[in-house]
């Protein structure tokens, strides 16, 4: 029998680090570092929303993350996938392009680009 309380505890402990660090930064007033942590919180929220089929909320969370931390390539890639699913290939291409400029060797991002190009040509 699987003990879900152990799984939940580990998950909560991982999240606790982010909350504690965010509180520390707020108390110190270090807005630059806080911005990076806030972006990570938005990114994680995006993943949670995307995982629960809440695409519009995931889009908003990822947009917040890249606004705070434009170098967050995983959020750009996730935005590309969500925009591709919505058939907004202009925005999808823009975000996967940014993700690839930031992490050009990422095979997952190259696969997303291939998928977007295949969808674009399938609609022709």
N, C-alpha and C positions, 0 to 999 in steps of 0.2 A: 504494500500500500504506500502510495506517495504521500509524503508529509508536506502539504502546501504551506504550512506555517513557516517552515525553513526557507522555502522559496520566497515567500512574502518578506520575511525578515531580511534576507540578503538584498532584495530589491529596495526595501526601505533604508537600509544602511548605505547603499550607494547614493540614494537621493539625499540622504541626510548630509553628506559631505557638501553638496552644492548649496543647500540651505545655510549650513554653518558658514561656509566661505562667503556667501553673499552677504550674510549679516555682518561678518567681520569687515568686509569692504565698505559696506554702508556706514559702519561706525567709524572707519578710518577716513571716509570721504574720498577714496581713491577712485574717481569716476572712470578713469581709463581702463583700469583692470576690471572694475565692476561691469563695464560695458561688455567685455568679453564673456564674463560669467553670465550676464543677462542673455546674451546671444545664445549661449549654450543651453540655457533653460528654455528659450523659445524653440531651439532646434529639437530638444528632447520632447517638448510638447507637440511639435509637428510630427515627430515619429509616432507618438502615441495616437494622435488624431488620425494619421494616415493608416495606422494599423487597425483602427476601429472604423474604417470606412467613412470618416468625417473629412472628406477631401477639401471642402471650402475652408474649414477651420485649420486644416493642415497647411493649406496655401498661406493663410494669414500668418500663422506661426513662423513658417519658413521665411516669409517676406520680412517679418520683424527681425529674425535672426540675421539675414543678410544685410539689412539696413544698419544694424549695429556692428556687424563683423562681415564686411564684404568678402573677406578671404575664406569664408566658411564654404569650401567647395562642395561638401556633402549636401548642404542645404540647396545650393544651386542645382545639383544633380537631381535632388528630390523634387524641386520645383519643375525641372524639365520633364520628369516623368508624369507629374500631375497635370501640367499643361498639355503634354502629349495626349494623355487620356481624355482631356477635354477638347482635343483637336485644335488647340491653339498652338500651331506649329511655329509661329513667329516667336512667341515667348519661350516655348520649349527649346528652340534652337539657340536663342540668346543665352538661356541659363546653362545649357549643356556646354556651350562654347566657353562660358566663364569658368565652369567647373574644370574643363579640360585645359584651359590656360593656367589655372592654378595647380592642377595635378595632371600633367599631360600623359603620364604613363599608366593612369588608372584604367585597367581593363574593363571594369564595370561601367565607367563613363563612356568608353568607346563603344561598348555594347548598347548603351542607351542611345548614343548617336546613330548607330546602325539601325536600331529599332525605329527611331524617329524618321530616318530617311526612308525606310521601308513603308511606314505608315503614310508618309507624304506622297510617295509614288503610287501606293495602292489607291489613294483617293483621286488620282488623275484620271 
